[in-house]
Amino acid sequence: MIQRFADWLVFSVFGLDGASALGGAVNFFVYDSIKIVLLLFFISALMGIVNAYFPIERLRNYLVSHRLYGLQYLAAAVFGAITPFCSCSSIPLFIGFVKGGIPLGVTLSFLITSPLVNEVAVAMFLSSFGVKATMIYVGSGILLGCLGGMVLERMHLEPYLSDWVKQVQAQSERQTAGWEKDHTPFVQRLPAIVGDAWQIVRGVLVYVLIGIGIGACMHGFVPEGFFEQYMARDNWFAVPLSVLLAVPMYANAAGIVPIVEVFVAKGIPLGTAIAFMMAVVGLSLPEATLLKKVMTWRLIAIFFATVTLFIIFSGYMFNLLL
């Protein structure tokens, strides 16, 4: 329904050509703006309900105090794999996790894996490249989330969360503590929960629109052939170069799989193409813009550098295994 509305507004009301770069970019911007703002609001409201009625404090204390031998990172990565979100759509849920007090490393495991793997991309990958390549793709996406979360957790990066997130966390803890002693019916709590969700939306709206705007420009105006000519070169530097070239682009995993199929058909190694795909969906400039609301630039740089190194390593590993 959102896509139909975006098509009607851009192509019928604005009169733009759907085959043109401008028409595609504006349509992308309208569709993703509406989708992500609605997603952000509903997830924020849902996390407000969770904070009010479920023992999120106990879950946080359990994750912190118990030796789970990495299973908490695996659980977060698997949850990221089964949620159909792109990198920008994952950020609202990331805010909810941080607001609920889930350890940052566990939360980052979700944020890494969520855009890399989703069920639509898996189905498309299976039909295009077979079982072996699909299993390696899915397993590596989950493994990247687990290892990335573990490494980042040990860096103790909580001080580099933005002041806005720290304020949200403090407010959430005070509110949850008050509600645990309060037996107000849900209907009476709902306006406060909705109000808090709307405040979160207002707090990140500018960053959301800027990030989507960057993604729309890349989506509409950057020619695919520009990237392909560099990725096709048969040299050891092809994998890191493909990762760097992918950063300005923005798409979800399902949207980039057909492009990967074309690349492979033209002789690009599958490992290099998969590394390109992971960088497109997991290291986009729009994602960095959105993350600026919840992280300092230093934390964003550390996060992106860690994920970049893991993706490059995976690309070389894929080329050896496939």
C-alpha positions as CSV (number, residue, x, y, z in Angstrom):
1,M,0.0,0.0,0.0
2,I,2.9,2.4,0.8
3,Q,4.5,1.6,-2.6
4,R,1.2,2.2,-4.4
5,F,0.9,5.5,-2.7
6,A,4.5,6.5,-3.5
7,D,3.9,5.5,-7.2
8,W,0.7,7.5,-7.3
9,L,2.2,10.6,-5.7
10,V,5.5,10.6,-7.7
11,F,4.3,9.4,-11.1
12,S,0.7,10.7,-11.2
13,V,0.7,13.8,-9.0
14,F,4.2,15.0,-9.6
15,G,4.3,13.7,-13.2
16,L,7.8,12.2,-13.0
17,D,8.9,9.5,-15.3
18,G,9.3,6.2,-13.6
19,A,12.2,5.2,-15.9
20,S,14.2,8.3,-15.2
21,A,16.9,8.6,-12.6
22,L,15.0,11.5,-10.9
23,G,11.7,9.6,-10.8
24,G,13.3,6.5,-9.3
25,A,15.2,8.6,-6.7
26,V,12.1,10.6,-5.6
27,N,9.9,7.4,-5.5
28,F,12.6,5.7,-3.4
29,F,12.7,8.7,-1.0
30,V,8.9,8.9,-0.6
31,Y,8.5,5.1,-0.1
32,D,11.3,4.7,2.4
33,S,10.5,7.8,4.3
34,I,7.0,6.7,5.1
35,K,8.0,3.1,5.7
36,I,10.8,3.8,8.1
37,V,9.0,6.6,10.0
38,L,6.0,4.2,10.6
39,L,8.3,1.4,11.5
40,L,10.2,3.6,13.9
41,F,7.0,4.8,15.6
42,F,5.4,1.3,16.0
43,I,8.6,-0.3,17.2
44,S,9.2,2.5,19.7
45,A,5.6,2.1,21.0
46,L,6.1,-1.7,21.2
47,M,9.3,-1.3,23.2
48,G,7.5,1.1,25.5
49,I,4.9,-1.6,26.1
50,V,7.7,-4.1,26.7
51,N,9.4,-1.8,29.2
52,A,6.1,-1.3,31.0
53,Y,5.0,-4.8,31.4
54,F,7.9,-7.2,30.9
55,P,10.9,-7.6,33.2
56,I,13.5,-6.0,30.8
57,E,15.6,-5.2,33.8
58,R,15.9,-8.9,34.7
59,L,16.8,-9.8,31.1
60,R,19.5,-7.2,31.1
61,N,20.9,-8.4,34.5
62,Y,20.8,-12.0,33.3
63,L,22.7,-11.1,30.1
64,V,25.3,-9.2,32.1
65,S,25.8,-11.5,35.1
66,H,25.6,-15.0,33.6
67,R,28.2,-16.8,31.6
68,L,26.3,-17.7,28.4
69,Y,29.5,-18.5,26.4
70,G,28.5,-16.3,23.5
71,L,25.0,-17.6,23.1
72,Q,23.5,-14.2,23.7
73,Y,25.4,-12.9,20.7
74,L,24.2,-15.9,18.6
75,A,20.6,-15.3,19.7
76,A,20.8,-11.6,18.7
77,A,22.4,-12.5,15.4
78,V,19.8,-15.2,14.6
79,F,17.0,-12.7,15.5
80,G,18.6,-10.2,13.2
81,A,18.7,-12.8,10.4
82,I,15.0,-13.6,10.7
83,T,13.8,-10.0,10.8
84,P,13.2,-8.6,7.3
85,F,14.9,-5.2,7.9
86,C,17.4,-3.3,5.9
87,S,20.2,-1.4,7.6
88,C,18.2,1.8,8.1
89,S,15.0,-0.1,9.2
90,S,17.0,-2.0,11.8
91,I,18.0,1.2,13.7
92,P,14.6,1.7,15.3
93,L,14.8,-1.7,16.9
94,F,18.4,-0.9,17.9
95,I,17.2,2.1,19.7
96,G,14.6,-0.1,21.5
97,F,17.3,-2.5,22.6
98,V,19.5,0.2,23.9
99,K,16.5,1.9,25.6
100,G,15.7,-1.5,27.3
101,G,19.2,-1.8,28.7
102,I,20.4,-4.8,26.5
103,P,24.2,-4.9,26.5
104,L,25.7,-2.9,23.6
105,G,27.7,-5.8,22.1
106,V,24.5,-8.0,22.0
107,T,22.6,-5.1,20.4
108,L,25.3,-4.6,17.8
109,S,25.2,-8.3,16.9
110,F,21.6,-7.7,15.9
111,L,22.5,-4.5,14.0
112,I,25.2,-6.2,12.0
113,T,23.3,-9.3,11.0
114,S,19.8,-7.8,10.4
115,P,20.5,-6.1,7.1
116,L,22.9,-8.9,5.8
117,V,20.5,-11.8,6.0
118,N,16.7,-12.0,5.4
119,E,14.4,-14.7,4.2
120,V,13.6,-13.1,0.8
121,A,17.3,-12.8,0.0
122,V,17.9,-16.4,1.2
123,A,15.2,-17.7,-1.2
124,M,16.6,-15.7,-4.1
125,F,20.2,-16.8,-3.3
126,L,19.1,-20.4,-3.1
127,S,17.5,-20.3,-6.5
128,S,20.4,-18.4,-8.1
129,F,23.5,-20.0,-6.5
130,G,22.5,-23.3,-4.9
131,V,22.5,-24.8,-1.4
132,K,26.2,-24.6,-0.7
133,A,26.6,-20.9,-1.5
134,T,23.4,-20.1,0.4
135,M,24.5,-21.9,3.5
136,I,27.8,-20.1,3.4
137,Y,26.1,-16.8,2.9
138,V,23.7,-17.3,5.8
139,G,26.3,-18.8,8.1
140,S,28.7,-16.0,7.5
141,G,26.1,-13.3,8.1
142,I,25.3,-14.8,11.5
143,L,29.0,-15.4,12.3
144,L,29.8,-11.8,11.4
145,G,27.1,-10.6,13.8
146,C,28.4,-12.9,16.6
147,L,32.1,-12.1,16.2
148,G,31.4,-8.4,15.6
149,G,29.3,-8.1,18.8
150,M,31.9,-9.9,20.9
151,V,34.7,-7.8,19.7
152,L,32.8,-4.5,20.1
153,E,31.6,-5.5,23.5
154,R,35.1,-5.9,24.8
155,M,36.0,-2.4,23.7
156,H,33.5,-1.0,26.3
157,L,32.0,1.5,23.9
158,E,29.0,2.6,26.0
159,P,30.5,6.0,26.7
160,Y,30.4,6.7,23.0
161,L,26.7,6.5,22.7
162,S,25.1,9.8,22.0
163,D,23.8,12.0,24.8
164,W,20.3,11.7,23.4
165,V,20.5,7.9,23.9
166,K,21.8,8.2,27.4
167,Q,18.9,10.5,28.2
168,V,16.4,8.0,26.7
169,Q,18.0,5.2,28.8
170,A,17.7,7.2,32.0
171,Q,14.2,8.2,31.3
172,S,13.3,4.6,30.5
173,E,14.8,3.3,33.7
174,R,12.9,5.9,35.8
175,Q,9.7,5.2,34.0
176,T,10.0,1.4,34.3
177,A,10.8,1.6,38.0
178,G,7.7,3.7,38.5
179,W,5.5,1.5,36.5
180,E,6.7,-1.7,38.3
181,K,5.0,-0.2,41.4
182,D,2.1,1.1,39.5
183,H,-1.0,-1.0,38.6
184,T,-2.6,1.5,36.2
185,P,-4.6,-0.2,33.5
186,F,-3.1,-0.5,30.1
187,V,-5.6,1.9,28.5
188,Q,-4.6,4.7,30.8
189,R,-0.9,4.0,30.2
190,L,-1.2,3.9,26.4
191,P,-1.2,7.7,25.8
192,A,2.1,8.1,27.7
193,I,3.6,5.2,25.7
194,V,2.4,6.6,22.4
195,G,3.7,10.1,23.5
196,D,7.1,8.7,24.3
197,A,7.2,6.8,20.9
198,W,6.4,10.1,19.1
199,Q,9.1,11.9,21.0
200,I,11.6,9.3,19.7
201,V,10.4,9.7,16.2
202,R,10.7,13.5,16.4
203,G,14.2,13.1,17.8
204,V,15.5,11.2,14.9
205,L,13.3,12.4,12.0
206,V,15.8,14.8,10.5
207,Y,18.5,12.1,10.5
208,V,16.1,9.6,8.9
209,L,15.2,12.0,6.1
210,I,18.8,13.0,5.4
211,G,19.9,9.4,5.4
212,I,17.1,8.3,3.0
213,G,17.8,11.3,0.8
214,I,21.4,10.2,0.4
215,G,20.2,6.7,-0.3
216,A,17.7,7.9,-2.9
217,C,20.4,9.9,-4.7
218,M,22.7,6.8,-4.8
219,H,19.8,4.6,-5.9
220,G,18.7,6.9,-8.7
221,F,21.9,8.4,-10.1
222,V,24.9,6.0,-9.5
223,P,25.3,3.7,-12.5
224,E,25.8,0.0,-11.7
225,G,28.4,-0.3,-14.4
226,F,30.6,2.1,-12.6
227,F,31.1,-0.5,-9.8
228,E,31.1,-3.5,-12.0
229,Q,34.2,-2.4,-14.1
230,Y,36.3,-2.2,-11.0
231,M,35.0,-5.4,-9.3
232,A,35.7,-7.4,-12.4
233,R,39.4,-6.9,-12.3
234,D,41.2,-10.1,-11.4
235,N,43.6,-9.0,-8.6
236,W,44.0,-9.5,-4.9
237,F,42.7,-6.0,-4.2
238,A,39.3,-6.7,-5.8
239,V,37.6,-7.7,-2.5
240,P,38.5,-4.6,-0.4
241,L,37.9,-2.3,-3.5
242,S,34.4,-3.8,-4.0
243,V,33.7,-3.2,-0.3
244,L,34.8,0.4,-0.5
245,L,32.8,1.0,-3.8
246,A,29.7,-0.4,-2.2
247,V,29.6,2.0,0.8
248,P,27.9,4.9,-1.1
249,M,25.1,2.6,-2.3
250,Y,22.0,1.8,-0.4
251,A,19.7,-1.3,-0.8
252,N,18.4,-4.2,1.1
253,A,19.8,-7.7,0.6
254,A,16.8,-8.9,-1.5
255,G,17.2,-5.9,-3.8
256,I,20.9,-6.4,-4.4
257,V,20.8,-10.2,-5.0
258,P,19.8,-9.8,-8.7
259,I,22.8,-7.4,-9.2
260,V,25.1,-10.0,-7.6
261,E,23.7,-12.6,-10.1
262,V,24.6,-10.3,-13.0
263,F,28.0,-9.7,-11.6
264,V,28.7,-13.4,-11.3
265,A,27.4,-14.1,-14.8
266,K,29.9,-11.5,-16.1
267,G,32.8,-13.3,-14.5
268,I,33.2,-11.6,-11.1
269,P,34.1,-14.2,-8.4
270,L,31.1,-15.0,-6.2
271,G,33.1,-14.2,-3.0
272,T,33.9,-10.7,-4.3
273,A,30.2,-10.2,-5.3
274,I,29.0,-11.4,-1.9
275,A,31.4,-9.0,-0.1
276,F,30.0,-6.2,-2.3
277,M,26.5,-7.2,-1.4
278,M,27.2,-7.3,2.4
279,A,28.9,-3.9,2.2
280,V,25.9,-2.4,0.3
281,V,23.4,-3.6,2.9
282,G,25.6,-3.3,6.0
283,L,27.9,-0.3,5.5
284,S,25.8,2.3,3.7
285,L,26.2,6.1,4.1
286,P,22.5,6.5,5.0
287,E,23.0,4.0,7.9
288,A,25.9,6.1,9.2
289,T,23.8,9.2,9.0
290,L,21.0,7.6,10.9
291,L,23.4,6.2,13.5
292,K,24.7,9.7,14.2
293,K,21.6,10.3,16.3
294,V,22.4,7.3,18.6
295,M,26.2,7.1,18.4
296,T,29.1,9.5,18.4
297,W,31.2,9.7,15.2
298,R,34.0,7.8,17.1
299,L,31.7,4.8,17.8
300,I,30.3,4.9,14.2
301,A,33.9,4.8,12.9
302,I,34.8,1.8,15.2
303,F,31.6,0.0,14.3
304,F,32.1,0.5,10.5
305,A,35.8,-0.4,10.6
306,T,35.1,-3.6,12.5
307,V,32.4,-4.7,10.1
308,T,34.4,-3.7,7.1
309,L,37.4,-5.9,8.2
310,F,35.1,-8.9,8.8
311,I,33.4,-8.5,5.4
312,I,36.7,-8.2,3.6
313,F,37.9,-11.4,5.3
314,S,34.7,-13.1,4.4
315,G,35.1,-12.2,0.8
316,Y,38.5,-13.8,0.6
317,M,37.1,-16.9,2.4
318,F,34.2,-17.1,0.0
319,N,36.5,-17.0,-3.0
320,L,38.5,-20.0,-1.5
321,L,35.4,-22.0,-0.6
322,L,33.1,-21.4,-3.6
